[in-house]
């Protein structure tokens, strides 16, 4: 009976250490998305550079495409942008930007200064479409298949390695 006083706290401590140990080995960029395997959320937004042009995700049906969520105020977006521009030059798939919670002029200036890898960049001033997509922060990238189903989500800056090892093989598979 007197050992029970010591065993209960020791058992709770060991369980806590186990959870901590497992948590330390998780990758924070690998946040599971409830959208994977489900239809992409519907949207209809004006183009960043052409306010009279409205683009909806229904316009992309029948092709594999990428949605890259970005903003001019985002430092990680600046970090990923050269890799995204280089990937865009390969014309592997249409890349649509989602300019998230940004000022139109700042977004346009940013694309002029750093290059524009996007087929179109959509203007999500208030962030409502980003919320529908489950965006935690910028940058985030999604791959959507020909049927409009989300197949991949990457949180954080894309790197040439992620593009080469994860995105390009997936795109080949989805187009195959």
Chimera marker file (.cmm) of the C-alpha trace (Angstrom):
<marker_set name="trace">
<marker id="1" x="0.000" y="0.000" z="0.000" r="1" g="1" b="0" radius="0.5"/>
<marker id="2" x="2.785" y="2.448" z="0.805" r="1" g="1" b="0" radius="0.5"/>
<marker id="3" x="4.427" y="1.673" z="-2.562" r="1" g="1" b="0" radius="0.5"/>
<marker id="4" x="1.236" y="2.691" z="-4.321" r="1" g="1" b="0" radius="0.5"/>
<marker id="5" x="1.843" y="6.320" z="-3.266" r="1" g="1" b="0" radius="0.5"/>
<marker id="6" x="5.084" y="6.259" z="-5.253" r="1" g="1" b="0" radius="0.5"/>
<marker id="7" x="4.020" y="4.092" z="-8.186" r="1" g="1" b="0" radius="0.5"/>
<marker id="8" x="1.118" y="6.286" z="-9.327" r="1" g="1" b="0" radius="0.5"/>
<marker id="9" x="3.203" y="9.492" z="-9.709" r="1" g="1" b="0" radius="0.5"/>
<marker id="10" x="6.047" y="7.481" z="-11.263" r="1" g="1" b="0" radius="0.5"/>
<marker id="11" x="3.614" y="5.915" z="-13.764" r="1" g="1" b="0" radius="0.5"/>
<marker id="12" x="2.164" y="9.319" z="-14.672" r="1" g="1" b="0" radius="0.5"/>
<marker id="13" x="5.677" y="10.719" z="-15.096" r="1" g="1" b="0" radius="0.5"/>
<marker id="14" x="6.663" y="7.855" z="-17.413" r="1" g="1" b="0" radius="0.5"/>
<marker id="15" x="3.534" y="8.370" z="-19.559" r="1" g="1" b="0" radius="0.5"/>
<marker id="16" x="4.343" y="12.091" z="-19.796" r="1" g="1" b="0" radius="0.5"/>
<marker id="17" x="7.947" y="11.316" z="-20.841" r="1" g="1" b="0" radius="0.5"/>
<marker id="18" x="6.645" y="8.895" z="-23.490" r="1" g="1" b="0" radius="0.5"/>
<marker id="19" x="4.322" y="11.536" z="-24.997" r="1" g="1" b="0" radius="0.5"/>
<marker id="20" x="7.097" y="14.120" z="-24.930" r="1" g="1" b="0" radius="0.5"/>
<marker id="21" x="9.520" y="11.715" z="-26.645" r="1" g="1" b="0" radius="0.5"/>
<marker id="22" x="7.031" y="10.930" z="-29.417" r="1" g="1" b="0" radius="0.5"/>
<marker id="23" x="6.198" y="14.623" z="-29.874" r="1" g="1" b="0" radius="0.5"/>
<marker id="24" x="9.843" y="15.581" z="-30.267" r="1" g="1" b="0" radius="0.5"/>
<marker id="25" x="10.144" y="13.284" z="-33.277" r="1" g="1" b="0" radius="0.5"/>
<marker id="26" x="7.176" y="14.724" z="-35.189" r="1" g="1" b="0" radius="0.5"/>
<marker id="27" x="7.733" y="17.131" z="-38.079" r="1" g="1" b="0" radius="0.5"/>
<marker id="28" x="5.672" y="20.314" z="-37.570" r="1" g="1" b="0" radius="0.5"/>
<marker id="29" x="5.459" y="20.744" z="-41.361" r="1" g="1" b="0" radius="0.5"/>
<marker id="30" x="3.623" y="17.432" z="-41.619" r="1" g="1" b="0" radius="0.5"/>
<marker id="31" x="0.319" y="18.637" z="-40.204" r="1" g="1" b="0" radius="0.5"/>
<marker id="32" x="-2.350" y="16.296" z="-41.523" r="1" g="1" b="0" radius="0.5"/>
<marker id="33" x="-4.949" y="18.076" z="-43.620" r="1" g="1" b="0" radius="0.5"/>
<marker id="34" x="-8.587" y="17.026" z="-43.483" r="1" g="1" b="0" radius="0.5"/>
<marker id="35" x="-8.776" y="18.093" z="-47.159" r="1" g="1" b="0" radius="0.5"/>
<marker id="36" x="-6.501" y="15.324" z="-48.462" r="1" g="1" b="0" radius="0.5"/>
<marker id="37" x="-8.637" y="12.968" z="-50.551" r="1" g="1" b="0" radius="0.5"/>
<marker id="38" x="-11.612" y="15.352" z="-50.535" r="1" g="1" b="0" radius="0.5"/>
<marker id="39" x="-12.917" y="17.847" z="-53.094" r="1" g="1" b="0" radius="0.5"/>
<marker id="40" x="-11.113" y="21.180" z="-53.003" r="1" g="1" b="0" radius="0.5"/>
<marker id="41" x="-13.150" y="23.960" z="-51.413" r="1" g="1" b="0" radius="0.5"/>
<marker id="42" x="-15.060" y="26.034" z="-53.945" r="1" g="1" b="0" radius="0.5"/>
<marker id="43" x="-13.912" y="29.563" z="-54.647" r="1" g="1" b="0" radius="0.5"/>
<marker id="44" x="-14.419" y="32.364" z="-57.099" r="1" g="1" b="0" radius="0.5"/>
<marker id="45" x="-11.938" y="35.228" z="-56.768" r="1" g="1" b="0" radius="0.5"/>
<marker id="46" x="-10.715" y="38.110" z="-58.826" r="1" g="1" b="0" radius="0.5"/>
<marker id="47" x="-7.251" y="37.970" z="-60.308" r="1" g="1" b="0" radius="0.5"/>
<marker id="48" x="-4.626" y="39.994" z="-58.437" r="1" g="1" b="0" radius="0.5"/>
<marker id="49" x="-3.492" y="41.798" z="-61.589" r="1" g="1" b="0" radius="0.5"/>
<marker id="50" x="-6.857" y="41.918" z="-63.400" r="1" g="1" b="0" radius="0.5"/>
<marker id="51" x="-9.689" y="42.790" z="-60.990" r="1" g="1" b="0" radius="0.5"/>
<marker id="52" x="-12.254" y="42.317" z="-63.781" r="1" g="1" b="0" radius="0.5"/>
<marker id="53" x="-11.169" y="38.689" z="-64.284" r="1" g="1" b="0" radius="0.5"/>
<marker id="54" x="-12.820" y="36.176" z="-61.943" r="1" g="1" b="0" radius="0.5"/>
<marker id="55" x="-11.317" y="32.722" z="-61.560" r="1" g="1" b="0" radius="0.5"/>
<marker id="56" x="-12.982" y="29.740" z="-59.908" r="1" g="1" b="0" radius="0.5"/>
<marker id="57" x="-11.549" y="26.361" z="-59.092" r="1" g="1" b="0" radius="0.5"/>
<marker id="58" x="-14.145" y="24.889" z="-61.460" r="1" g="1" b="0" radius="0.5"/>
<marker id="59" x="-12.075" y="26.512" z="-64.252" r="1" g="1" b="0" radius="0.5"/>
<marker id="60" x="-9.259" y="24.060" z="-63.474" r="1" g="1" b="0" radius="0.5"/>
<marker id="61" x="-11.321" y="20.856" z="-63.715" r="1" g="1" b="0" radius="0.5"/>
<marker id="62" x="-9.713" y="18.322" z="-66.007" r="1" g="1" b="0" radius="0.5"/>
<marker id="63" x="-6.127" y="19.249" z="-65.155" r="1" g="1" b="0" radius="0.5"/>
<marker id="64" x="-3.723" y="18.738" z="-62.290" r="1" g="1" b="0" radius="0.5"/>
<marker id="65" x="-2.832" y="22.095" z="-60.732" r="1" g="1" b="0" radius="0.5"/>
<marker id="66" x="-1.054" y="23.692" z="-57.802" r="1" g="1" b="0" radius="0.5"/>
<marker id="67" x="-2.357" y="26.300" z="-55.376" r="1" g="1" b="0" radius="0.5"/>
<marker id="68" x="0.405" y="28.225" z="-53.595" r="1" g="1" b="0" radius="0.5"/>
<marker id="69" x="-0.727" y="30.499" z="-50.761" r="1" g="1" b="0" radius="0.5"/>
<marker id="70" x="1.576" y="33.509" z="-50.400" r="1" g="1" b="0" radius="0.5"/>
<marker id="71" x="1.776" y="37.148" z="-49.270" r="1" g="1" b="0" radius="0.5"/>
<marker id="72" x="4.180" y="40.036" z="-49.813" r="1" g="1" b="0" radius="0.5"/>
<marker id="73" x="4.668" y="40.404" z="-46.045" r="1" g="1" b="0" radius="0.5"/>
<marker id="74" x="5.712" y="36.742" z="-45.659" r="1" g="1" b="0" radius="0.5"/>
<marker id="75" x="9.440" y="36.126" z="-45.165" r="1" g="1" b="0" radius="0.5"/>
<marker id="76" x="9.163" y="32.363" z="-45.781" r="1" g="1" b="0" radius="0.5"/>
<marker id="77" x="7.411" y="33.157" z="-49.087" r="1" g="1" b="0" radius="0.5"/>
<marker id="78" x="10.467" y="35.154" z="-50.113" r="1" g="1" b="0" radius="0.5"/>
<marker id="79" x="12.625" y="32.165" z="-49.161" r="1" g="1" b="0" radius="0.5"/>
<marker id="80" x="10.613" y="29.725" z="-51.314" r="1" g="1" b="0" radius="0.5"/>
<marker id="81" x="10.020" y="32.046" z="-54.260" r="1" g="1" b="0" radius="0.5"/>
<marker id="82" x="13.201" y="31.304" z="-56.289" r="1" g="1" b="0" radius="0.5"/>
<marker id="83" x="12.398" y="27.571" z="-56.199" r="1" g="1" b="0" radius="0.5"/>
<marker id="84" x="8.809" y="28.288" z="-57.203" r="1" g="1" b="0" radius="0.5"/>
<marker id="85" x="9.890" y="30.532" z="-60.101" r="1" g="1" b="0" radius="0.5"/>
<marker id="86" x="12.307" y="27.843" z="-61.318" r="1" g="1" b="0" radius="0.5"/>
<marker id="87" x="9.610" y="25.171" z="-61.039" r="1" g="1" b="0" radius="0.5"/>
<marker id="88" x="7.168" y="27.415" z="-62.927" r="1" g="1" b="0" radius="0.5"/>
<marker id="89" x="9.633" y="27.707" z="-65.831" r="1" g="1" b="0" radius="0.5"/>
<marker id="90" x="9.428" y="23.928" z="-66.320" r="1" g="1" b="0" radius="0.5"/>
<marker id="91" x="5.678" y="24.137" z="-67.109" r="1" g="1" b="0" radius="0.5"/>
<marker id="92" x="5.011" y="20.894" z="-65.247" r="1" g="1" b="0" radius="0.5"/>
<marker id="93" x="1.542" y="22.070" z="-64.209" r="1" g="1" b="0" radius="0.5"/>
<marker id="94" x="-0.422" y="25.318" z="-63.878" r="1" g="1" b="0" radius="0.5"/>
<marker id="95" x="0.527" y="27.139" z="-60.679" r="1" g="1" b="0" radius="0.5"/>
<marker id="96" x="-2.124" y="29.388" z="-59.172" r="1" g="1" b="0" radius="0.5"/>
<marker id="97" x="-1.194" y="31.763" z="-56.395" r="1" g="1" b="0" radius="0.5"/>
<marker id="98" x="-3.530" y="32.733" z="-53.594" r="1" g="1" b="0" radius="0.5"/>
<marker id="99" x="-2.441" y="36.178" z="-52.423" r="1" g="1" b="0" radius="0.5"/>
<marker id="100" x="-3.524" y="35.918" z="-48.782" r="1" g="1" b="0" radius="0.5"/>
<marker id="101" x="-4.496" y="38.870" z="-46.554" r="1" g="1" b="0" radius="0.5"/>
<marker id="102" x="-2.372" y="41.276" z="-48.535" r="1" g="1" b="0" radius="0.5"/>
<marker id="103" x="-2.678" y="44.669" z="-50.185" r="1" g="1" b="0" radius="0.5"/>
<marker id="104" x="-3.132" y="44.422" z="-53.954" r="1" g="1" b="0" radius="0.5"/>
<marker id="105" x="-0.412" y="47.002" z="-54.716" r="1" g="1" b="0" radius="0.5"/>
<marker id="106" x="2.091" y="45.277" z="-52.406" r="1" g="1" b="0" radius="0.5"/>
<marker id="107" x="1.381" y="41.886" z="-54.000" r="1" g="1" b="0" radius="0.5"/>
<marker id="108" x="1.790" y="43.236" z="-57.522" r="1" g="1" b="0" radius="0.5"/>
<marker id="109" x="5.023" y="45.019" z="-56.594" r="1" g="1" b="0" radius="0.5"/>
<marker id="110" x="6.344" y="41.810" z="-55.026" r="1" g="1" b="0" radius="0.5"/>
<marker id="111" x="5.674" y="39.782" z="-58.195" r="1" g="1" b="0" radius="0.5"/>
<marker id="112" x="7.272" y="42.487" z="-60.341" r="1" g="1" b="0" radius="0.5"/>
<marker id="113" x="10.396" y="42.530" z="-58.165" r="1" g="1" b="0" radius="0.5"/>
<marker id="114" x="10.849" y="38.785" z="-57.605" r="1" g="1" b="0" radius="0.5"/>
<marker id="115" x="9.244" y="37.154" z="-60.654" r="1" g="1" b="0" radius="0.5"/>
<marker id="116" x="5.817" y="35.717" z="-61.310" r="1" g="1" b="0" radius="0.5"/>
<marker id="117" x="5.606" y="31.920" z="-61.441" r="1" g="1" b="0" radius="0.5"/>
<marker id="118" x="1.806" y="31.903" z="-61.434" r="1" g="1" b="0" radius="0.5"/>
<marker id="119" x="-0.636" y="31.179" z="-64.227" r="1" g="1" b="0" radius="0.5"/>
<marker id="120" x="-2.831" y="33.576" z="-62.240" r="1" g="1" b="0" radius="0.5"/>
<marker id="121" x="-2.630" y="34.879" z="-58.713" r="1" g="1" b="0" radius="0.5"/>
<marker id="122" x="-5.979" y="35.131" z="-56.976" r="1" g="1" b="0" radius="0.5"/>
<marker id="123" x="-6.688" y="37.974" z="-54.576" r="1" g="1" b="0" radius="0.5"/>
<marker id="124" x="-7.935" y="36.810" z="-51.150" r="1" g="1" b="0" radius="0.5"/>
<marker id="125" x="-7.854" y="40.171" z="-49.326" r="1" g="1" b="0" radius="0.5"/>
<marker id="126" x="-9.838" y="39.110" z="-46.260" r="1" g="1" b="0" radius="0.5"/>
<marker id="127" x="-8.484" y="35.539" z="-46.106" r="1" g="1" b="0" radius="0.5"/>
<marker id="128" x="-11.860" y="33.791" z="-46.291" r="1" g="1" b="0" radius="0.5"/>
<marker id="129" x="-10.836" y="31.425" z="-49.087" r="1" g="1" b="0" radius="0.5"/>
<marker id="130" x="-7.617" y="30.626" z="-47.222" r="1" g="1" b="0" radius="0.5"/>
<marker id="131" x="-9.686" y="29.730" z="-44.164" r="1" g="1" b="0" radius="0.5"/>
<marker id="132" x="-11.874" y="27.425" z="-46.301" r="1" g="1" b="0" radius="0.5"/>
<marker id="133" x="-8.684" y="25.673" z="-47.415" r="1" g="1" b="0" radius="0.5"/>
<marker id="134" x="-7.514" y="25.249" z="-43.806" r="1" g="1" b="0" radius="0.5"/>
<marker id="135" x="-4.527" y="27.556" z="-44.193" r="1" g="1" b="0" radius="0.5"/>
<marker id="136" x="-2.535" y="27.783" z="-40.947" r="1" g="1" b="0" radius="0.5"/>
<marker id="137" x="-0.127" y="30.396" z="-42.273" r="1" g="1" b="0" radius="0.5"/>
<marker id="138" x="1.805" y="31.253" z="-45.384" r="1" g="1" b="0" radius="0.5"/>
<marker id="139" x="3.283" y="29.775" z="-47.434" r="1" g="1" b="0" radius="0.5"/>
<marker id="140" x="1.242" y="26.638" z="-47.959" r="1" g="1" b="0" radius="0.5"/>
<marker id="141" x="0.987" y="24.613" z="-51.143" r="1" g="1" b="0" radius="0.5"/>
<marker id="142" x="-1.668" y="22.201" z="-52.407" r="1" g="1" b="0" radius="0.5"/>
<marker id="143" x="-1.782" y="19.828" z="-55.385" r="1" g="1" b="0" radius="0.5"/>
<marker id="144" x="-5.248" y="19.212" z="-56.815" r="1" g="1" b="0" radius="0.5"/>
<marker id="145" x="-6.017" y="16.394" z="-59.260" r="1" g="1" b="0" radius="0.5"/>
<marker id="146" x="-8.049" y="16.430" z="-62.497" r="1" g="1" b="0" radius="0.5"/>
<marker id="147" x="-11.262" y="15.717" z="-60.588" r="1" g="1" b="0" radius="0.5"/>
<marker id="148" x="-10.771" y="18.632" z="-58.203" r="1" g="1" b="0" radius="0.5"/>
<marker id="149" x="-9.619" y="16.480" z="-55.277" r="1" g="1" b="0" radius="0.5"/>
<marker id="150" x="-6.821" y="17.696" z="-52.976" r="1" g="1" b="0" radius="0.5"/>
<marker id="151" x="-3.956" y="15.179" z="-53.123" r="1" g="1" b="0" radius="0.5"/>
<marker id="152" x="-1.111" y="16.949" z="-51.304" r="1" g="1" b="0" radius="0.5"/>
<marker id="153" x="-0.488" y="19.748" z="-48.828" r="1" g="1" b="0" radius="0.5"/>
<marker id="154" x="2.852" y="21.249" z="-47.842" r="1" g="1" b="0" radius="0.5"/>
<marker id="155" x="3.153" y="23.729" z="-44.990" r="1" g="1" b="0" radius="0.5"/>
<marker id="156" x="6.078" y="26.112" z="-45.114" r="1" g="1" b="0" radius="0.5"/>
<marker id="157" x="8.510" y="27.091" z="-47.814" r="1" g="1" b="0" radius="0.5"/>
<marker id="158" x="8.879" y="24.791" z="-50.804" r="1" g="1" b="0" radius="0.5"/>
<marker id="159" x="12.445" y="23.744" z="-51.479" r="1" g="1" b="0" radius="0.5"/>
<marker id="160" x="13.956" y="22.287" z="-54.638" r="1" g="1" b="0" radius="0.5"/>
<marker id="161" x="14.163" y="18.960" z="-52.773" r="1" g="1" b="0" radius="0.5"/>
<marker id="162" x="10.435" y="18.933" z="-51.886" r="1" g="1" b="0" radius="0.5"/>
<marker id="163" x="9.569" y="19.839" z="-55.467" r="1" g="1" b="0" radius="0.5"/>
<marker id="164" x="11.874" y="17.138" z="-56.889" r="1" g="1" b="0" radius="0.5"/>
<marker id="165" x="11.072" y="14.316" z="-54.440" r="1" g="1" b="0" radius="0.5"/>
<marker id="166" x="7.413" y="14.894" z="-53.564" r="1" g="1" b="0" radius="0.5"/>
<marker id="167" x="5.635" y="17.196" z="-56.011" r="1" g="1" b="0" radius="0.5"/>
<marker id="168" x="7.067" y="16.175" z="-59.398" r="1" g="1" b="0" radius="0.5"/>
<marker id="169" x="6.544" y="12.412" z="-58.812" r="1" g="1" b="0" radius="0.5"/>
<marker id="170" x="3.001" y="13.046" z="-57.593" r="1" g="1" b="0" radius="0.5"/>
<marker id="171" x="2.186" y="15.213" z="-60.624" r="1" g="1" b="0" radius="0.5"/>
<marker id="172" x="3.571" y="12.512" z="-62.971" r="1" g="1" b="0" radius="0.5"/>
<marker id="173" x="1.430" y="9.919" z="-61.203" r="1" g="1" b="0" radius="0.5"/>
<marker id="174" x="-1.726" y="12.067" z="-61.347" r="1" g="1" b="0" radius="0.5"/>
<marker id="175" x="-1.191" y="12.875" z="-65.044" r="1" g="1" b="0" radius="0.5"/>
<marker id="176" x="-0.297" y="9.268" z="-65.930" r="1" g="1" b="0" radius="0.5"/>
<link id1="1" id2="2" r="1" g="1" b="0" radius="0.2"/>
<link id1="2" id2="3" r="1" g="1" b="0" radius="0.2"/>
<link id1="3" id2="4" r="1" g="1" b="0" radius="0.2"/>
<link id1="4" id2="5" r="1" g="1" b="0" radius="0.2"/>
<link id1="5" id2="6" r="1" g="1" b="0" radius="0.2"/>
<link id1="6" id2="7" r="1" g="1" b="0" radius="0.2"/>
<link id1="7" id2="8" r="1" g="1" b="0" radius="0.2"/>
<link id1="8" id2="9" r="1" g="1" b="0" radius="0.2"/>
<link id1="9" id2="10" r="1" g="1" b="0" radius="0.2"/>
<link id1="10" id2="11" r="1" g="1" b="0" radius="0.2"/>
<link id1="11" id2="12" r="1" g="1" b="0" radius="0.2"/>
<link id1="12" id2="13" r="1" g="1" b="0" radius="0.2"/>
<link id1="13" id2="14" r="1" g="1" b="0" radius="0.2"/>
<link id1="14" id2="15" r="1" g="1" b="0" radius="0.2"/>
<link id1="15" id2="16" r="1" g="1" b="0" radius="0.2"/>
<link id1="16" id2="17" r="1" g="1" b="0" radius="0.2"/>
<link id1="17" id2="18" r="1" g="1" b="0" radius="0.2"/>
<link id1="18" id2="19" r="1" g="1" b="0" radius="0.2"/>
<link id1="19" id2="20" r="1" g="1" b="0" radius="0.2"/>
<link id1="20" id2="21" r="1" g="1" b="0" radius="0.2"/>
<link id1="21" id2="22" r="1" g="1" b="0" radius="0.2"/>
<link id1="22" id2="23" r="1" g="1" b="0" radius="0.2"/>
<link id1="23" id2="24" r="1" g="1" b="0" radius="0.2"/>
<link id1="24" id2="25" r="1" g="1" b="0" radius="0.2"/>
<link id1="25" id2="26" r="1" g="1" b="0" radius="0.2"/>
<link id1="26" id2="27" r="1" g="1" b="0" radius="0.2"/>
<link id1="27" id2="28" r="1" g="1" b="0" radius="0.2"/>
<link id1="28" id2="29" r="1" g="1" b="0" radius="0.2"/>
<link id1="29" id2="30" r="1" g="1" b="0" radius="0.2"/>
<link id1="30" id2="31" r="1" g="1" b="0" radius="0.2"/>
<link id1="31" id2="32" r="1" g="1" b="0" radius="0.2"/>
<link id1="32" id2="33" r="1" g="1" b="0" radius="0.2"/>
<link id1="33" id2="34" r="1" g="1" b="0" radius="0.2"/>
<link id1="34" id2="35" r="1" g="1" b="0" radius="0.2"/>
<link id1="35" id2="36" r="1" g="1" b="0" radius="0.2"/>
<link id1="36" id2="37" r="1" g="1" b="0" radius="0.2"/>
<link id1="37" id2="38" r="1" g="1" b="0" radius="0.2"/>
<link id1="38" id2="39" r="1" g="1" b="0" radius="0.2"/>
<link id1="39" id2="40" r="1" g="1" b="0" radius="0.2"/>
<link id1="40" id2="41" r="1" g="1" b="0" radius="0.2"/>
<link id1="41" id2="42" r="1" g="1" b="0" radius="0.2"/>
<link id1="42" id2="43" r="1" g="1" b="0" radius="0.2"/>
<link id1="43" id2="44" r="1" g="1" b="0" radius="0.2"/>
<link id1="44" id2="45" r="1" g="1" b="0" radius="0.2"/>
<link id1="45" id2="46" r="1" g="1" b="0" radius="0.2"/>
<link id1="46" id2="47" r="1" g="1" b="0" radius="0.2"/>
<link id1="47" id2="48" r="1" g="1" b="0" radius="0.2"/>
<link id1="48" id2="49" r="1" g="1" b="0" radius="0.2"/>
<link id1="49" id2="50" r="1" g="1" b="0" radius="0.2"/>
<link id1="50" id2="51" r="1" g="1" b="0" radius="0.2"/>
<link id1="51" id2="52" r="1" g="1" b="0" radius="0.2"/>
<link id1="52" id2="53" r="1" g="1" b="0" radius="0.2"/>
<link id1="53" id2="54" r="1" g="1" b="0" radius="0.2"/>
<link id1="54" id2="55" r="1" g="1" b="0" radius="0.2"/>
<link id1="55" id2="56" r="1" g="1" b="0" radius="0.2"/>
<link id1="56" id2="57" r="1" g="1" b="0" radius="0.2"/>
<link id1="57" id2="58" r="1" g="1" b="0" radius="0.2"/>
<link id1="58" id2="59" r="1" g="1" b="0" radius="0.2"/>
<link id1="59" id2="60" r="1" g="1" b="0" radius="0.2"/>
<link id1="60" id2="61" r="1" g="1" b="0" radius="0.2"/>
<link id1="61" id2="62" r="1" g="1" b="0" radius="0.2"/>
<link id1="62" id2="63" r="1" g="1" b="0" radius="0.2"/>
<link id1="63" id2="64" r="1" g="1" b="0" radius="0.2"/>
<link id1="64" id2="65" r="1" g="1" b="0" radius="0.2"/>
<link id1="65" id2="66" r="1" g="1" b="0" radius="0.2"/>
<link id1="66" id2="67" r="1" g="1" b="0" radius="0.2"/>
<link id1="67" id2="68" r="1" g="1" b="0" radius="0.2"/>
<link id1="68" id2="69" r="1" g="1" b="0" radius="0.2"/>
<link id1="69" id2="70" r="1" g="1" b="0" radius="0.2"/>
<link id1="70" id2="71" r="1" g="1" b="0" radius="0.2"/>
<link id1="71" id2="72" r="1" g="1" b="0" radius="0.2"/>
<link id1="72" id2="73" r="1" g="1" b="0" radius="0.2"/>
<link id1="73" id2="74" r="1" g="1" b="0" radius="0.2"/>
<link id1="74" id2="75" r="1" g="1" b="0" radius="0.2"/>
<link id1="75" id2="76" r="1" g="1" b="0" radius="0.2"/>
<link id1="76" id2="77" r="1" g="1" b="0" radius="0.2"/>
<link id1="77" id2="78" r="1" g="1" b="0" radius="0.2"/>
<link id1="78" id2="79" r="1" g="1" b="0" radius="0.2"/>
<link id1="79" id2="80" r="1" g="1" b="0" radius="0.2"/>
<link id1="80" id2="81" r="1" g="1" b="0" radius="0.2"/>
<link id1="81" id2="82" r="1" g="1" b="0" radius="0.2"/>
<link id1="82" id2="83" r="1" g="1" b="0" radius="0.2"/>
<link id1="83" id2="84" r="1" g="1" b="0" radius="0.2"/>
<link id1="84" id2="85" r="1" g="1" b="0" radius="0.2"/>
<link id1="85" id2="86" r="1" g="1" b="0" radius="0.2"/>
<link id1="86" id2="87" r="1" g="1" b="0" radius="0.2"/>
<link id1="87" id2="88" r="1" g="1" b="0" radius="0.2"/>
<link id1="88" id2="89" r="1" g="1" b="0" radius="0.2"/>
<link id1="89" id2="90" r="1" g="1" b="0" radius="0.2"/>
<link id1="90" id2="91" r="1" g="1" b="0" radius="0.2"/>
<link id1="91" id2="92" r="1" g="1" b="0" radius="0.2"/>
<link id1="92" id2="93" r="1" g="1" b="0" radius="0.2"/>
<link id1="93" id2="94" r="1" g="1" b="0" radius="0.2"/>
<link id1="94" id2="95" r="1" g="1" b="0" radius="0.2"/>
<link id1="95" id2="96" r="1" g="1" b="0" radius="0.2"/>
<link id1="96" id2="97" r="1" g="1" b="0" radius="0.2"/>
<link id1="97" id2="98" r="1" g="1" b="0" radius="0.2"/>
<link id1="98" id2="99" r="1" g="1" b="0" radius="0.2"/>
<link id1="99" id2="100" r="1" g="1" b="0" radius="0.2"/>
<link id1="100" id2="101" r="1" g="1" b="0" radius="0.2"/>
<link id1="101" id2="102" r="1" g="1" b="0" radius="0.2"/>
<link id1="102" id2="103" r="1" g="1" b="0" radius="0.2"/>
<link id1="103" id2="104" r="1" g="1" b="0" radius="0.2"/>
<link id1="104" id2="105" r="1" g="1" b="0" radius="0.2"/>
<link id1="105" id2="106" r="1" g="1" b="0" radius="0.2"/>
<link id1="106" id2="107" r="1" g="1" b="0" radius="0.2"/>
<link id1="107" id2="108" r="1" g="1" b="0" radius="0.2"/>
<link id1="108" id2="109" r="1" g="1" b="0" radius="0.2"/>
<link id1="109" id2="110" r="1" g="1" b="0" radius="0.2"/>
<link id1="110" id2="111" r="1" g="1" b="0" radius="0.2"/>
<link id1="111" id2="112" r="1" g="1" b="0" radius="0.2"/>
<link id1="112" id2="113" r="1" g="1" b="0" radius="0.2"/>
<link id1="113" id2="114" r="1" g="1" b="0" radius="0.2"/>
<link id1="114" id2="115" r="1" g="1" b="0" radius="0.2"/>
<link id1="115" id2="116" r="1" g="1" b="0" radius="0.2"/>
<link id1="116" id2="117" r="1" g="1" b="0" radius="0.2"/>
<link id1="117" id2="118" r="1" g="1" b="0" radius="0.2"/>
<link id1="118" id2="119" r="1" g="1" b="0" radius="0.2"/>
<link id1="119" id2="120" r="1" g="1" b="0" radius="0.2"/>
<link id1="120" id2="121" r="1" g="1" b="0" radius="0.2"/>
<link id1="121" id2="122" r="1" g="1" b="0" radius="0.2"/>
<link id1="122" id2="123" r="1" g="1" b="0" radius="0.2"/>
<link id1="123" id2="124" r="1" g="1" b="0" radius="0.2"/>
<link id1="124" id2="125" r="1" g="1" b="0" radius="0.2"/>
<link id1="125" id2="126" r="1" g="1" b="0" radius="0.2"/>
<link id1="126" id2="127" r="1" g="1" b="0" radius="0.2"/>
<link id1="127" id2="128" r="1" g="1" b="0" radius="0.2"/>
<link id1="128" id2="129" r="1" g="1" b="0" radius="0.2"/>
<link id1="129" id2="130" r="1" g="1" b="0" radius="0.2"/>
<link id1="130" id2="131" r="1" g="1" b="0" radius="0.2"/>
<link id1="131" id2="132" r="1" g="1" b="0" radius="0.2"/>
<link id1="132" id2="133" r="1" g="1" b="0" radius="0.2"/>
<link id1="133" id2="134" r="1" g="1" b="0" radius="0.2"/>
<link id1="134" id2="135" r="1" g="1" b="0" radius="0.2"/>
<link id1="135" id2="136" r="1" g="1" b="0" radius="0.2"/>
<link id1="136" id2="137" r="1" g="1" b="0" radius="0.2"/>
<link id1="137" id2="138" r="1" g="1" b="0" radius="0.2"/>
<link id1="138" id2="139" r="1" g="1" b="0" radius="0.2"/>
<link id1="139" id2="140" r="1" g="1" b="0" radius="0.2"/>
<link id1="140" id2="141" r="1" g="1" b="0" radius="0.2"/>
<link id1="141" id2="142" r="1" g="1" b="0" radius="0.2"/>
<link id1="142" id2="143" r="1" g="1" b="0" radius="0.2"/>
<link id1="143" id2="144" r="1" g="1" b="0" radius="0.2"/>
<link id1="144" id2="145" r="1" g="1" b="0" radius="0.2"/>
<link id1="145" id2="146" r="1" g="1" b="0" radius="0.2"/>
<link id1="146" id2="147" r="1" g="1" b="0" radius="0.2"/>
<link id1="147" id2="148" r="1" g="1" b="0" radius="0.2"/>
<link id1="148" id2="149" r="1" g="1" b="0" radius="0.2"/>
<link id1="149" id2="150" r="1" g="1" b="0" radius="0.2"/>
<link id1="150" id2="151" r="1" g="1" b="0" radius="0.2"/>
<link id1="151" id2="152" r="1" g="1" b="0" radius="0.2"/>
<link id1="152" id2="153" r="1" g="1" b="0" radius="0.2"/>
<link id1="153" id2="154" r="1" g="1" b="0" radius="0.2"/>
<link id1="154" id2="155" r="1" g="1" b="0" radius="0.2"/>
<link id1="155" id2="156" r="1" g="1" b="0" radius="0.2"/>
<link id1="156" id2="157" r="1" g="1" b="0" radius="0.2"/>
<link id1="157" id2="158" r="1" g="1" b="0" radius="0.2"/>
<link id1="158" id2="159" r="1" g="1" b="0" radius="0.2"/>
<link id1="159" id2="160" r="1" g="1" b="0" radius="0.2"/>
<link id1="160" id2="161" r="1" g="1" b="0" radius="0.2"/>
<link id1="161" id2="162" r="1" g="1" b="0" radius="0.2"/>
<link id1="162" id2="163" r="1" g="1" b="0" radius="0.2"/>
<link id1="163" id2="164" r="1" g="1" b="0" radius="0.2"/>
<link id1="164" id2="165" r="1" g="1" b="0" radius="0.2"/>
<link id1="165" id2="166" r="1" g="1" b="0" radius="0.2"/>
<link id1="166" id2="167" r="1" g="1" b="0" radius="0.2"/>
<link id1="167" id2="168" r="1" g="1" b="0" radius="0.2"/>
<link id1="168" id2="169" r="1" g="1" b="0" radius="0.2"/>
<link id1="169" id2="170" r="1" g="1" b="0" radius="0.2"/>
<link id1="170" id2="171" r="1" g="1" b="0" radius="0.2"/>
<link id1="171" id2="172" r="1" g="1" b="0" radius="0.2"/>
<link id1="172" id2="173" r="1" g="1" b="0" radius="0.2"/>
<link id1="173" id2="174" r="1" g="1" b="0" radius="0.2"/>
<link id1="174" id2="175" r="1" g="1" b="0" radius="0.2"/>
<link id1="175" id2="176" r="1" g="1" b="0" radius="0.2"/>
</marker_set>
